[in-house]
Amino acid sequence: MVLRRGDNGPEVTELQQRLSQLGLYAGNANGDFDGQTENAVRSYQFTRGIDEEQGVYGKETRERLEAETAEP
């Protein structure tokens, strides 16, 4: 499942919690894929050299983030 700005739900909440574990997301894990979430995903992708649409939580980004963080 690909997540991007404007999406919402429990999958986004999990994404936000995982990004928080790495200090990339400081907002509330509210399930809204907003600009702050998009920027955190973009930062994660940039620092890990992930060549995927920036700011979009796609397959490669998900696999890498899930491997690097604990399930919330």
N, C-alpha and C positions, 0 to 999 in steps of 0.2 A: 504494500500500500504506500503510495506517495502522498506526503503531506506538504502543504504549502500555505502561505498567508491566506487567511480567510477560513481555513478549516477549523473545526473544533471537535471536541470529544475526548474520551479517555485515552486514545492513542497520543493525542497532543499533550495531555497531562503527563503521560509517561515520558515523552520526549523532553518536556521541560524539566522533569525531575532528574533525568539522566544528564542533561546539560548542566544542571545545578551541581551535581556531584563533581563536575570538572571545573566549577567556578565560572562557567560561561553564561549562566542565566541566573539573574538575581531577583527576578520577579516572582509573583505568586504562580504556582502551578495550577492555573485555572482552566486549562483545556482550550484556551483560545490562541490560535496561531496568529499572533499579531506581529507588529514590527520588531518588538524586542526579541521574540522567539526567532524570527527570520534572521536577525542580526547575529544571534547566538549560533544558529546553524551555520551561517556563512563563516563566522570566526572559526568554528570547529573544522569545517571543510578546508579553509585556508591553511590553518596550522598543521593539518594532517596531509596536505597535498592531495586532497580528494578532487578528482576531475569529474564533477557532476554539476548539474545546474545549481549555481550558487544560491543559497538561502532556501533550497527545496530539499526536503527530507526524503531522499530516494533510496534505492536498494543498497548501493555501496555505502552511503553515509549511515544508514540504519545498521548494516552489518558491522561496520567499524565501531560505531558508538555502543552497540550492544555488547561487543566483545571487550570493550574498555571500561564498562560501568556495570554496577550491580543492578539487578532487577529491583525496581522500587516496590 
